[in-house]
Amino acid sequence: MRQFSSICFAALASLTLLQADVTIRYKTDLKMNPTLPAAMTQQATQGMMNGAMPMNVTLQLKGGKGYSSAGVTTSIVDFTKQQITLLDTEGKRFATLGVNDFADQVIAAMPAMPDQAKAMMAAMKTHFSSKATGVTATISGVESEERQLEVTVDAPAMANMPEGPMMRTVIHVWTAKASEAMRVQAIRELTGYNLYSYATMNPMAMMEKMMKQMPGFGDAMAGMVKEMTSGGTPAVMRMQFEMYMPMIGAMMKTNPEAGSMFGEGFNADAPLMTMTQDVAELSTATVPDSVFQIPDGYQEAPAVDLVKAMFDKFTAASKK
């Protein structure tokens, strides 16, 4: 019965595909562990707000096209032509390529990783789990349900380092319930576009291809991306990341002086960082056609150059 309902839901969603414009905007709230030294908190927060992490995300859809802006990345997707146009807003450049070629360009632009770093990453053991919690919430007027994902990374054996997990990330994802697609037009449209993108392109295969470049992490990351939208609909209403560093707590127990850099009273059991992304706007108001057009004055450039510029911006923002 559940499978039959899912098929009916997909069919109903596709009937209304591309009938309305959709805008969804997310706002991000970042909180560091309150027991960290103020200087450390300020440095980490400033780096993320400078673009290392997208503090505001916008997605707009209209007539088979999509526009997205998230931190250092801005792009326009033509679902019908299966093309993506990357925009360099600072350099006023653009590049258009097939969606299936995008992963290759990202891989080509990735900074070279030293062999020693590759070997260390490959030696790490990554564990991934996912579960529906049964927790519900009303977010921007939409009934949503929570799924919890957890990724734990065990560091390779090293001298003078305690055994056990090095990092643990807990991700809470709230997606709109399946029933909301019938009640809320914007959710219905988002679901339709998701079905359309999977029918005309293969976003999961593209993601898996890029993840393979991360030794020891690829399988877990690909599984995490897939599970994020395995709830009632693919419409994500809230996402919360909690990053823990159990290795720090283990080091402090075996060597109290090791925790001195984190200040007196540091609570190693609390999340080092909590980032919450909530829907700030969800509407079916008319989206101007100009949103999906290359701005005047932009010059065409090789796609690999634009992808490399995105990596450079991300790295520069992280160091600030």
N, C-alpha and C positions, 0 to 999 in steps of 0.2 A: 504493500500500500504506500509506503514512504517513497519507494522508487517511482511508482506511478505518479504520485503527487509532484515529485520533482520534475518529471518529464512534462506533465501538464503545465507546471509553472513556467518552465523554459519555453514551451510553445506559446503560452499567453504573452510572455515577455517579448518574444520575437515579433509578435503581431503588431506591437506598438513601437517597434524599433525605429529610432531616429525621427520620431514625431515631434519632439519638443527640444528646445535648448535647455541645457543644464549647466549650472555653476555650483561648484562645491569648493569651499575654502576652509583651510585648516589653520588654526593658531597653535603655537607651541609654547608650553610652559616648562622651564628648566629649573630643577632644584638640585643643588649639590648637598652632600652629607653635611648637616649643620655643625658637626663637630670638627670639620676641617678648618685649618687656619684660614683667615679671611683672605690673605694674599693668594693662596692656592685656589680658593673658590673663585675669586675675581678673575684670575688668569684663565681658568678653564671656561668660565662662563663667557668671557669676552671673546675667546677664540671661537666658540660655537656661534655666538651672535654675529660674528663677522662673516659667517657663511659656511663654516665647517659643518654645521648642521642646519637644515632648512627650518627657520623659525616660522615662516609662513609659506604655505603651499596652496596653489590655485590650480584647479582643473576646470576647463570649460569645454563643452561639447555642443556641436551643431552640425546637422546635415552630413554626418559621416566623417567629420573632422574633430580633432581634439587639440586643445592647447594646454600645456602644463608649465608651471613655473615653480621650482623648488630649489631654493638656495642658489647655487652657482649654475644650475641646469635649467634651460628654457628650450622648449621644443614644440613643434607642431606636427601632428600625425594625421595623415590622410588614410583612413581605413580602407577606402575603396581602391586607391592606387597602391596601398601597402608601402607607403613612403613615410619617412620621418625627416623633418627639417630641423636641424640644430641651429640655435641662434646664439651668437656671442654678442651680448648686449653692450659690453664695454668696448670691444673692438669693432662693432658694427659689421660683423661678418655672418655668413650663413653657409650651410652645406646641406644638400638634399641627397638622401640615399635610400636604398631599399631597406625596409625594416629588418629583413633577414641578414643584411650586411652590417647592421649596427653593432652586433656583438663582436664581429671581427675587427671593427675599427676601435672599439673599446680595448680589446686585447692588445692591438698593435700600439695603442697609446699608453698602455700601462707602464709605469716606471719599472725598469729592470730590477729584479730582486736578487740580491747576492746569494750565491749558492749556499752559504752558511745559514742564511735566514730561511731559505727554502727547506733545508734539511731540518731545521728546528721546528718549522711549522708542520712538516710532514710527521715529525715525531710526536706531536701533540695529539691527544685523543679527545675527540669531540663527541658529546652525547646530546641527543635531542629528544624531547618528549612534547606531546601535545594532548590537551584534554579540554572538553567542554565543561565549564564550571557550573552551569545552571544559573549563574548570576545574570540578572537582566537590569537594564537601565533605560530611561527615556532621555535621549540625547537629541537636542534641536527638534523636539517633537516627534522623534522616531523611536519606536520600540526596538531595542537592540539586545543582543545576547553576547555573552563573553566566552572567549576561548583563551586558554592560557598556554603559552609556549615557553619552553625552557631549554636553554643551550648552556652546557657546562663544558669547559675546556680544561683538561688535565695537562699540566706542563710536563715536558720530558724530564727524566731524572737528571738533576744537576747537583754539583757539590755544594754543601752548606745551605741547601734549600729543602724545606720540608716537603714531604710527599702529599699528594692530594690535589684537589681542583685549584686551578689558578684564577679562573674567572667564571662567573655565572651570570647569565642574563635571563631575566624573567620578562616576558612580553605579554601584556594583556591586550587582546584585540576584541573590540565590540563591533559586530556587524549587524546591519538591519535584519530583523526577522523576515522570513520568507513572506509572511502575511502582509508585511508593510509594502511590498511591491504592488499589491492590488490597491492599497489605500493611498500611497504617496507617489505622485507621478514622477518626481525626481528620482526616487529609488527604482521605480520601474524602468526609467530611461537608462540609469546607470547599469542596471542589470542587463538590459538589452545591448548596450554598447560592449559590455564584457563578453556576452555571447558572440557578438559580431566579431570582436577582435580575435577570439579563439577560432572562429570559423574561417576568417580570412588570413590570419597570421598564426604564429605559434610562439606566443610570448614566454611560455614556460620553457620551451626548448632553448630559446635565446638566453634566458636567465641561467639555465643549467650550464650552457656553454661557457658563460663568463665565470660562473662559480668554480669551474674546474681549474681555473688559474690559481686557486687558493688551496695549496696542499694541506690536507688535514681538516679543512673547513668546508670544502665545496658541497659534499653530500648533505651535511647538516643545514647549511644555509639554503640550499635548494629546497629541502624539505620544509624549512621554516616558511619560506615564501609561499609555498603551495598551501600550507596549513593555515596561513593568515586569513585566507578568504574561503575556508571550508565550512563556514557557517551557513545560515539561511540564505543570504545574498552576498555578493561581492562588495557591497557598499560598506566601507569601513567608516564608522562614526566616531570612534575613539581608539587611540593606540597609546599604550603606556609602556615605556622601557624602564626597567630597574636593573642597574648594573652593580653587581657585587664583586668584591675582590677578596675571596676567602684566603688567598695566599698571604695577604698582608696580615690578617689576623693570626694565621699559623706562624708566620715569622715573628710576630710580636710576642707570642707565647714562648717560643724557643729562645728568642733574643730580644728582650724588651727595648734595647737601644735601637733596634732596627726601625721601630715605629716613631722615633723622635722627630723625624721630618714631618710627620703628620700632626704633630702638636700634642700637648697633654690633654687627656680626656677624649682622644679620638675613638669613636665607636666603629670598630672594624666589621661588626655584624650588620650594621645598617647599610642600605644601598649607597654606593659611592656617588651615584648620579641617578636621578629620576627625571625622565623626559616624557611629558604627556602632550599628545596632539589631539585636539578636539575639533569637531566641525564648528566653524564660526558662521558659515553661511551655506545654505542649501536652497537653491531656487530654480525655477523654470522660466525666469524672466528672459527676454530676448537678448541674445549675445550678438554684438555687432560683427558683421562679416570681416571687418578689418582685423579682428583678433587673430584670424587664421591666415593673414597675409604677411609676407615678408616686408618689414618696415622700409620706407624710402631711405636711400642712402647706404643700404647694406651691400657689401661686396661678397661675391661667392668665393669660397676658399675650400681647400681639401678637408674632407670630413675628419681625417686623423688629426689635423691641426686644431680643429675646434674641440675635439675630445681631449687632446693633450692640454689645451688651455683650461678646460674644466678641472682636470687633475691638478694643474698648477695653482688655480684659484683655491681649490680645496686645501692643498698643502700650505699655501701662504696664510690662509685664514686660520688654520690649525696652529700655526706658530705664533700668531699675534697674541 
